[in-house]
């Protein structure tokens, strides 16, 4: 297997108060003082709770079944639906990835909520999401640079649960990775444990393109990252 694995500390990431505030739906110029304080406190306490691991496996020669918008990789056949299919259908290789922020951040969030501190518990929950995505950004950038050296491009990353791709296909996805990859397992309902984890695929090929903004392609309304990206665009345009 052609596998790359990584581990990061919090200091490797570029997580800022702004990132959490935007993800929570606040404008960076209008963050309530209490929320700003809570975010700073969570970052201070949470950085030592990060247990970040991630990686990917590159698999060559995927098969594309255009009539059904399906992708076949080794023994696994995925119903990735039209949006994702059209973005990566020219890929000659697929990177299957997974990354986790570890179990301690969601455990802290649950503990605070159970104790009645709902605001800080929520901020820890958002913090975990931002951390794992920031870590995956680093992994994806490493993959991008490695593929540039080989004369090929990479796509955006796509995960089960988005753009019509069913979460139940996580089982197929993880069947392409070593067992307990990066300490991530699946529940019976195909949710990842630790919960602050991400997984999915990235297309690789000479005719593949990376899109700077893809939220307009996705039909998932209540998405943390749609809110974050939209706020960033709004502030950039104002």
ABEGO torsion letter per residue (X at the ends): XBBBBBBBBAAABBBBAAAAAAAAGBBAAABBAAAAAAAAAAAAAAAAABBBBBEBBBBBGBBBBAAAGBBBBEABBBBAEAAAAAAAAABABBBBBBBBAEAAAAAAAAAAAAAGBAAAAAAAAAAAAAAAAAAAAAAAAAAAAAAAAAGBBBBBBBBBGBGGBBAAAAAAAAAABBBGBGGBBBBAAGBBOBABBBBEBBBBEAABBBBABAAAABABABBAAAAAAAAAAAAAAX
